Amino acid sequence: MDVIELTNIVKTYDMGGAEQVVALQGVSVTIRKNEYVAIMGPSGSGKSTLMNIIGCLDTPTSGQYLFNGLNVSEMDDNALAKIRNKEIGFVFQTFNLLARSDSLHNVELPLIYAGIPSAERKRRAQETLTHVQLGDRVHHKPNELSGGQRQRVAIARALVTRPSIILADEPTGNLDSKTGEEIMMLFEELHAQGNTIILVTHEADIAEHAHRTIRLRDGKVESDQPVKNRRIYPRAQAS
């Protein structure tokens, strides 16, 4: 089953006057349910623009984007917001946590926007934090957590709505190598449990955790192929 189907996606930005920048030039990509895909490319390749379109944070200038069969390329802002909140779990390099709120409240946030009652929100947030091995850190604020723990809170927040896909933008960029490996092990486990994961990264060793790599250059798909030398964790294989 295709979760994402992009056909001839073009994205052009007006820079003022007659100047335009073409960030994507006819990109066509299909991602199936439970795939684990890395999107790579140098600065200026279009990978961030592609991530924003996949995540419904931006709309294409032309082309068609089907998300779970729905044509999101023609949706208005309210409809796009509903897709983002319900169907896509975002994990950012900078964590994007509320500094004055504890882990439980940070994870609850998407459920608040979705109108879920308080008792159910807290139950699901607690359950999801336990799932990412932070069940004993629910009342800790971000400044009381390590970088890796903060990223786990961010991953729990992405998971709590039970989204169709997890979209991770440079999720290890602010972490040391050991903590980064722990976070990638968690992504491996989440994929083994049935989650669709799209990872945007410029780091080759991080992309090796995925099953498939899409490389962009100058706004076009340069290559789209399986990862040959995947990093596999015994723990993830057993889950």
C-alpha positions, 0 to 999 in steps of 0.5 A: 500500500502506497502511503506517499505518492509524489508525481512530477512535483515542482516547487518554485519560490519567488525571490522578488521582482522577476527572480525565481528559484526552482527548488524541485524540478519534476520529482516523482517518488512513491513510499509504501507503508512500513518502508524506512527511507532516507532522503539525502543530498547536498545543501541546495539539493531540494531535500528540505523542500521535499521534506516540507512538502511530504510533511504538508508544511508547504504545497507544490507549485505544480504536480500531484501529491497523494497521501494515503490516497488523498490529494493533499496538493489541492488542500487548504491550510485547515485540511493540511493542518489536520493531516499534519496533526493526525497522520504525520509525526515530526522529529526535529534536530532541535527537539522543539520542546517547551522549556517550561513543560515536563515530558508528559505535557510536551508529549500531550501537546498534539493530543490537546490540538486534536481535542482528546480528553485530559485523562486519555491524553495523559494515559497515552502520553505516559504509555508512549514515554514508557515505550521510548524508555522514559517512563521514569522521566515523565515529570522532568523538564527539558533542562533536566534531561540529556540530549538523547532523552530530549530527543526521545521525548520528541520521538514520543510526541511524534508517536503519540497520535499514532501517525501514518508516518514518522518524518525525522529531520536530521534527528541526530544532528545535535547529539554525540555519536554514541547517543545518536546510535541509541536514537537510530536503534530506537528508530530501527525498533519503531520500524520493526513494529510497523512504523513508516519512517522517512529520514532526512539527513546529510550523513551517510552513516545515519542513512545506512540505517534505512532500507532505501536511499533517495538522493537529490541533486539540483532539485531532481532525483539523482538516484533511488535504490536499496541500501546495500550495507545496512546497519542492523541491530540484534535487538531490533531484529528480535522485536 
